[in-house]
């Protein structure tokens, strides 16, 4: 009997990406609208992508097995 393929979590594939070295990256939330109330330093900080901790990385890898 053939082994079933795992399904990729649709929400996770839109939010996370894998770098060339295998690390998982994500972008901060809160940088798409309502930026007037946020100071410039905060807006700059939210622009950048960020890595995940080892604990979270393990959980996300299960959601995006083929990325």
C-alpha positions, 0 to 999 in steps of 0.5 A, a space after each residue: 500500500 502506498 504511503 499517503 502524502 501529508 497536506 501542507 497547512 495553507 495558512 502556514 505556507 503563506 506566512 513562512 518561508 525556508 531560507 537557503 540554509 534551511 532556517 524558517 523566516 516570517 514577517 512581523 504582523 502589524 505592518 500592512 495598515 493603521 501605521 499612523 499611530 506607530 512611531 518610525 522606529 517601530 515601523 522600521 522594525 516591523 518591516 524586517 523579517 525574523 527567524 523562529 526559535 527552535 521550539 517554534 521551528 519544529 512545530 512549523 516544519 510539521 505544517 510545511 513538510 515540502 517547503 
